[in-house]
Amino acid sequence: MKLKVMLLLVFAVGLLSGCGIVDKVSNSLNYVEEATNFINDTTRFAEQLPTLAGQAVTDPEARTTLKNELTGMKERITKFNTLQAPDFAKDVHKQLVGYNETMTKEINGYLEQINNGAIDWKAIEDSQFIDTLKQVTQNLDKVKSLSP
């Protein structure tokens, strides 16, 4: 009888620890998926920004669209920064969060310009913002190669 109870206990402990492994793998896969989606969104944003910002200089509708896109990007950055990166992705996540902090500062400046009615496309084009967007998008391969 003691042997059966002991075997049942060992089986239960083994089953519970196996669930933890499944959860870790699931969380790791979720992080990679979230990071990939974030980088893809950033790439899309970077591709459309030059055209949109150029149009926003003279077109009030484009200015509103630009403001909405900047605000949306800022929200995606905030959401991404709060993700809990698994151990194997902490370095890449930290690097992306650093880029995101730079982008957030730049976005805040552009939103202020838009709210004040002045958009300087040349300042956006020559700023660190475009380079930072490119640096984020270059991390896609790193994220895709992450594994637990």
N, C-alpha and C positions, 0 to 999 in steps of 0.2 A: 504494500500500500504506500509506504514512504517513497519507494522508487517511482511509482506512478505520479505522485504529487510532485516529486523532484523533477521528473521529466516534463510534466506539464508546466512547471514554473520556468524551467530552462527554455522550453518552447515559447512561452509567453514573452519572456525577456528578449529572445531572439527575434520574435515577430515585431515587437515594439521598436527595437533598434533598427530593424529593416525599414520600418515606416519612416524613421528619421532620415535614413539615406535617400529614400524616395523623395521626401520633402526637399532635401538639399539639392538633389538633381533637378527637381521641378523648379525650385527657386532660381537655380543657376540658369536654366533654360529660359525662364521668364526674364531674368536680367538681360541676357544676351539679346532676346527678342525686343525688349523695351529699348535697349541701347541702339540696336540696329534701326528701329523705327525712328528714334530721335535723330540719329545721324541722317537718315533718309529725309526726314522733315527739314533738317537744317540744309541739306543739299538742295532740296526744292526751293527753299527760301532764298538761298544764295543765288540760284539760277534766275529767279524772277525779280530779285531786288534791283538790279541795275535798270531794267526797263521800267519797273514800277516807280522807282525814285525819280527817274528822268521825266516820266509823265506827270508826276506829282508836283513838279515845279510850276506847271501851267494849268493843270486840270484838277479842279476841286474834287471830283469823284475819285480820281486816282490818289489824291492826297488822303481821302477817307479810307480807301482800300489799303494804302501804305500804312496808315495809322493802325488799322485793324490787324494787318499782317505783323507789324512790329509788336503790338500788344499780345497777339497770339503766340508769337515766338517767345516772348518773355514768359508767358504762362507755361509753355512747354519746357523752357529752361528750368523754371522753378520746380516743376513736377519731376523732371529728370534728376535734378540735384538732390531730391529727397529720397531717391531710390536707395535701397540698401544693397550695396554691391557685395557679391560673394568674395571670399578671400582671394581667389585666383584672378579677380577682376579689379581689385582695389586700386592698383597703380593706374590702369587705364581710366577708371572712373574718376580718380583724383585729377588726372590730366584734363579730362573733359570738363569737370567742374571748374577748373582753373580757366579754361577757355570760356566757359559759360559766364563766369563772373565778369570777364572782359566784355563779352557781348552784352550783358545786362547793362553795364555802365554806358556803353555806346547807344543801346536802344533807348535808355532813359534820356540821353542827350538829344537823339533824333525826335523822340516824342515831344520833348520840350520845344524844339524848333518848330515842329508842326503846330503845336498849340499856340505858338507865338506868330504863326503865319509865315514863317521863313524857312524855306528848305534850300539848303546849299548842297546840290548833288555833287559838286566837285569835292566838297569836304567829306562826303560819304565815300566817294570813289577813292580818295587819297588816304582815308583813315585806316586804322588798324582793324576795323570791323570786317572788311572784306577778307583780309588775310586770316583773321581769326575764324571766320566761317569756313574758309578753305582748310584750315588746320583741323577743325572738327570733322569735316568730311573725309579727310585723309585717314582718320582713325577707324573707318569702317572695316577695313581688312583686319585690323588688330582685334576689334570686337568679334568679328565672325570667327576668328581663330581661337577665341577663348574656350577653354573647357575645364571642367572641374578636375 
